[in-house]
Amino acid sequence: MNPMPHTNRRNTCHFPDRPSGQQPLVTPEDAESCWKKPGPAAGPFKANPGDGSTVTYYWYRFADQPSLLNADLTDAEREILQQRVEKIHRHWTKDRNYLAPPTTGKLADLDQALMVTPPAGLEVGYVPIATRQEMRTK
């Protein structure tokens, strides 16, 4: 099968800006789930990115975020990670480069609405974790 020329494909596809009737994307709400136990340290907070959605997020201690609770790590291994993240948070400042700039391609742009600031006291060792995304209501 021969692929369609690039110019034809572009003219025949239509992607709607917003799916109508889209259901929110949510994380489990069971009180015993890794999303709730041990659970977040702060939240909920909301961000409104440029795609027309609202993102609900909470601040979790790095080692207690759901993905690490399900990573088959021991408590001791998670605590070692926690210590390393705290060290990074304390010593890696925004005004320095930690990786060489790319020699080809272009870095991705980030929606500034998703660049969130931690609450007081959670600047070191805590990360924002999205728990819900839904279309913004007017």
Secondary structure, DSSP 8 states (H G I E B T S, - for coil): -----HHHHHHH----SS-TT---EE----TTSTTTSS--SEEEEEE--TTSEEEEEEEEEGGGSHHHHTTT--HHHHHHHHHHHHHHHHH--TTS--S---SSS------GGG-----TT-SSSEEEEEEEEEE---
